[in-house]
């Protein structure tokens, strides 16, 4: 009996060890958090699992835009009034660096490889994220919103006063095109395949769709009153547009460039961001001091988070993608949210066979 008990304990110990090794094989990623800039000179950190504020980080004066590095380790915050960018360590949720800029920064975007942050506001400033120093500037006095293509080769910058979008080639930081769009354009987002840029035009209550191969506008989509922020789902099928005056979010089907839903949110929505699995959209309502959480399957608000004076929002990356079939075993397939949630282990393995090793 003692012999059998010892053998059983040995087998259990082996199983525990193997399970632990399988879990270690899965790439570690940070839990998902939404970082929301606030008029109180802070950034509120929302746990997207519970939709509660778990931290408040003091930053510079007048924080507006915010972006998170692809590895989820740093958040870059543009502070308008003191001409700085605050760099937040997302693990410690504290500011670890402050980058001085020449003019009031407005928005920020980070290259897919995480090595550069592009900050608008007067000239476009290019920050080396390793040293947190400005390594280049691009003359664009009306620059407001910014987004970078998935391959990192181009930055699309909205020009609030000139009714155009400036296209910057990131290899040498030179302007290669100017695209005419609607007036008072603010937010911009690029589809995951890099083929189109969606630009929110606050003055014409529309969204311009730019074909990035030719840098021409191929569609103009009417939305709500004074659209500001825009975000696109990870599968590229829908764009969510925050309408600042009509207190709503327009949902655009990108295949047809038509509005398929209007979601009522709080008062004065500005920034919008979507979780990596595409299931939730977070909307910063500046006037009603709240963040609306939209279920993208039903396009209904499922939660409202109290945040004082929210302006813009960015969400940390999800888990994934799996790069080896071993990541799919022992229930590992269940943890991934990038590029999507998997149905089962076979679905995960199939993805790896096509994209991994």
N, C-alpha and C positions, 0 to 999 in steps of 0.2 A: 504493500500500500504506500509506504514511504517512497519507494522507487517510482511509482506511478505519479505521485504528487510532485516529486521533484522534476520529472519529465514534463508534466503539465506546466509547471511554473517556468521551466526553461522555454517551452514553446510560446507561452504568453510573452515572456521577455523578448523573444525574437520578433514576434509580431509587433510589439510596441516599438522596437528599434527600427524595423522596416517601415512602419508608418511614419515615424519621425523623420527618417531619411527621405521618404517621398514628399513630405511637407517641406523639408529643407530644399528640395529640388525645385519647388515652385518659386518663381521670382518674388521677392518681398516687395511690397508696395505700401504706401501710406494709405490710411483710411481716407475716405472721401470727405472733404470739407469744402464749404463755400466761403470764400473770402469776400466780404462786402465792405466797400469804402463808405465812410459816414462823414457827414458835415460836422461832426463833433471831433474831427481830427483823429479819428480812430479807424481801425478795421475790425469788424465783427466777424468772428469765425463760427460758422454754423456746421454742426455735425449733421450730414445729410441723412444719416440713418435714423436719427431721432428728431431732426428739425428743431434743435435747440442750440442757443448760443453757448459755446463752451469756452470761449476766450474773447477778450477785447484787447487789441494791440494799439498802443499809442504810436502815431506816425507823425509826419510833418503837418504843416498848416494847409488846409484845403485839399485833402486827398480826393482824387477823381478816378482815373483809370487804374486798373489792377490786372496783372497777368501772372501766371504761375509757370515755372519751368517744367519741361516735359517729364523730368524725374520726380516732380512734386516737392522738391526740397526747398525751393525759394519762391517767395511771392514778391513781385516788384510793384511798388505803389507810386503813382505820379502825384506829387504834392504841388498844387497850383501856386499857392501864395508865398511859399518860401523857396521856390525854385529848386526843389530837390526830388530825388527818388529814394524812398525807403526800401530797404531790402530785408524781408522777413524770413527768418529761419522757421519753416513750417513745423518742424519737430518740436522746437522749443517755444514757438509762437512768440518770438521776440525779434526786435530789429537788430540786425547784426552789422549793417552798413548803411551809410547815407551818401548818396552820390549828388554832388552839386552840379546844377545845370545853369545855363545862361538865362533862359526865359522860362516863364511859367509852364511847366509840363502839364499835359492834358490826358493823353492816353498812352498805353504801352502794349507792345506785343513782343513775344520772344520767339526766336528762330527754332525750328524743329529739333536742331541738335543742341539747343540750350546754351549756345556760346555767346549769343548777342541779344540785347534787348533794344528795341526801337521805340523811342519816346518822342511824341509829338509836342508841339507848343512852340511857335516861332520856327526855328530850324528843327529838323528831325535829328535828334541826338542818338548816336549808336553807342551803347554801353557794352564793354567786354565783361561778361558775367564772372569770369575767373578772377579778374582784378578789381571789378566794379569801378572802372574808370571809363571816361568818354574817349573813344578811339576815332570817331568820325562824326561829322555833321553834314546834313544835306539841306541846302537852302530851300525852305518852303514855308513862307510866313503865315499862311492860313491853315496849316496842318492841324487836323483835329483827331479823327479816328484812324486806326491803323490795324492791318491784318497782314499776315505773311503766308505765302503759299506753302502747301505741305512739303514741297521739295526745297524750300528755303531760298529759292533764287530771286524772289521778288517780294517787295512790300507794297501794299496798296494803301494809300493815304488819302483820306477825305479832306477836302479843302472847303471849310465852312462858308467862306465869303465868296469864293470864285465859282461855285457850282460845277466843280470838277473833281476828279480823282487823279492823284499823281502816282505814277508807277515807278518805283525805285528798283534798280538792279542791285542786289545785295553784294555781289562779288566785288564791285568797285564803288558802291554807294553813289551811283549817278542816276539822274532822272532819265528814263527812256520813253515815257509816254505821258500824255495828259488826256483824260477821258471825260467828255462833257456828260454830266448827270443832272439831277434836279438840284434846286437851290437849298441852302442850309443843310447840306449833307453832314451827317454825324457818324453813326455807327457803320461798320463794314465787317463782313464775314466772308470767308472763302469756303467753298464746298470741299469735302474731304479728298475728292479726286483732283482738286486744283483747277477745274475747268471753268468755274464761274465765281465771280465776286458779287455779293449782294450788298447794296448801299442804301441806307435809310436816309431819305430826303425830307427833312423836317419842314421845309418851306413849300413843298409841292404835294405833301401827304402821299408819298409814293416810295417804292423801292425800285432802284435801277439794277438790272441784272447785266453784268459785264462778262462777255466771253473773254477769258484771259489769253487765249491763243492769238486773238486779233486785237484785243483791247478795244472792243466796240460794244455798245449797249445793244443787247438783243431783245430785251423786254423791259416794260415799265409796268409795275404792279401797283394799283391803287390800294392803299391800306387805311388805317385810322388817322386821326388828326395828330400831326407833329410826331412822326416816328423818330425814335432816337436810337436805342440799341437793337442789334440784330444778332441772332445766333443760329447755327445750323446743326441739326442732329448728326450723330456720328455716322449714320448710314447715308447721309446726304439727301434724304427724301423730303425733308421739311425745313423751312426757315421760320423762326419765331421772332416777331418784330414788336417791340414795346412802343405803344402809342402814348406819348406823354400827356396829351390833352384829353383824348377820348377815354383814358383810363382802361385800356384794353391791350390785348396782345393779338395780333393778326398772325394766323398760321398759313404759310404759303406752301403749297405743294410744288416742289421744284421741277417735277417732270412737266407740268403744264403751266407753271408760274401763275397760278390762280389761288386766291384766298379760299380756303376750305373751312375755316373756323375763326370765330372771334371769341376770345376768352376775357371776361370781365375780371379785372384785378383791382389793386388798391389805387389810390389817387396819386397821379404824377409818376407813372412808371418810367424808368430810364434805362438802366442796364439790365441785360438778360444773359443767362448762361445755362447750358444744358449739361447734365451729367454724362459721363463717358458711355454709359450703356443706353443713353437716349430715352430713359423712362421718365425723367423729371426735368422741368425747366424752372429756374429760379429767377424771379423778377424783383428788382429793387424799386419800391414805391416811395419816392422821395418826400411826398407831401403827407402821406398817411403813416409814415414811420413804420413801414413793414416790408417784409419780403414774402411775396406770394409764391407758393410751390404748385406748379401745374403738372398733373398726370398727363403725359403726352399721348397715352393710349385713348383716354376719354376726353382730353382737352378740357379738364375741369380743375379748379383749384381744390387741392386736397389738404393744404396746410397753410397757415399764415404765421410767420415768425416776426415778433416785435424787434425792430432795429431802429434806432434813432437816426433820422435823416439819411437813409441809404441812397447811394448814388450809382455805383457800378458793382459788378459781381464777376468773380472768376471761380472756377471749381477745380480742385486738385484732380490729377489724372486717376483713372481707375486701375484695376489690376489686369495686367496682360500686355501683349498677347502671349499665349503659350508658344514656345519655340522648340520644344521637344515633346515627344509622345509621352514620356514619363511624367510630364506635368499634368497630364489628363487622368492619370491613374489614382487609385485610392481616394476617389471623390474630389481630386484636384480640379476637375473640369468645372466644378460648381463655383469656384472663387473668381473666375475670370469675368471681367466686364468689357474688356477691349479685345477684339473689335466689337464684340457683342456678348451677350450671355449665351452659353451653349445649352442645347437641349439634353444632352447626355454625354457619356464618355466617348461614344463613337463620333458624335458631332465634333467634339474637340479634336480627336485624332484626325478626322478628315481635314479639318482646318490646317493642322500641323503638316499633314502630308502635302498640302498644296503650297503652304507658305513658310513652314519651318524646316525641321531636319529630322 
